[in-house]
């Protein structure tokens, strides 16, 4: 997720401030960029696909590069991030449902409550147990 965040911010900055040179260059020696983007599988490839060019020291987006390519990459990244977020949300939800069903099954087997229902089957009850009748 940190990679998504950095790439989203970078591409948004370029889309909104197309002529600003500081947004068009990423030094490879920058520890945050290295850890959050360049060391992540696909991070460098994404920058190249967005129109950046790699040299010895940095990834640079040439001034004559189409910003439309960056905008398209930004939209693709947003869509991918939303899809991963939705997948994660569904996985967490499904895990919670499975855990609750397992807990309900245990309670049902023990005659306990499960979703507000309990077993009221026949048989003897020990209603007077524990009371002190003199």
N, C-alpha and C positions, 0 to 999 in steps of 0.2 A: 503493500500500500504506500509506503513512502515514495517508491518510484513513480506511482501514479500521480501522487501529489506534486512532486517536483516537475514532472513532465507537463501536467496540466497547467501549473503556474507559469512555466516557461512559455508554453505555446499561447496561453492567454495574454501574457505580456507582449509577445510578438504581434498577436492579432490586434491588440489595442494601441500599441506604440510601435508601429512598423519601422520607423526610421531610427529608433533608439538603439545605438550600437551595443550598449551593455547587455541587452537582451539577446543579441545575435551571436554571442560568443560564450562558450563554456570551457573554462580551463580544465584540463585533465588533472592538474595538480590540486584542484579544489577538493578538499576531503569530503565534503557533503555530496558534491556531484559524483565523485568517484564511488562512494559507499552506496548512495541511493539510486544511482542511474547506471554508471559505467560498469560496476561490478555485478549488476543484476542481469541475468540472461535475457538477451533481447533489447537491453537498454540502448546500447550503441547502435544496433541495427535500426531501432525506432528513430533515433536522431537522423541517421542517414536517409531513411525513408521519408522523413519530414522535410528533407532538403538541405540538411547540414552537411558540411564537408569536413573531413577529418584531416588534420595535419599533426605534426609532432607534438604540439603543445595544447591544442584545443580542438573543439568542434565548433565550426563557424558557419553561420548562415550568410551566404554572400548577399550583398546589397541588391544585386540584380535577381536574386532568387524570388520565385513566386510565393507571395504570402498566402495565396489560395491553397497551396500544397500544405502549408502549416495549419491552416484552418481546417482542411479536410482531415489531416492527421489528428487534430484536436477533437473533432467530432467523432472520429473512429475510437480514439482513446476514451472519450466520455461514454460512448456506447459500450465499449468493452468493460469499463469500470462499473457501469450500471448492471451489466449482465453478471459480473462476478459478485457484486453486492447482493443481487437477487438470488443467485445460486447459494451464497453463504446463508442468507436469511432463510431460505427454504430448508437447507440442511439443518440449521439450528432448530427451526420449527418442527421438522420431522423427528429429530432426535428427542425433543421435548414430548411430542405426542407419543412416541414409542415408549418413553420412560413412564409416562402417566398411565398408559395402557397396561404396562407390566405391573405397576403398583396396584392398579385396579384389579388385575387378575389375581394377585396375591391376596388382596382383601376379600375378593369374592370367594376364593377357595377357603378362606378362614371364616366365612360367614359374616364378615364385617361390611362396612358401608362401601359402596362403590357408586359414585355419581348420585348420591342421595338415596340410593336403594339399599336395602339390607334383606337378608334372608329371614323370612318369617315362617319357616317350615314347621310342621308339626313336631311333636316330641315333647318331652317333659321340660319344663322350665323350673328353675330353682329360684322362684320369686322371693321366697322367704329366707333364703340363705343370707346369713350375716346379720339378721335382725335379732334383737334381744327380746324375745317374748317371755314374759313371766307368767 
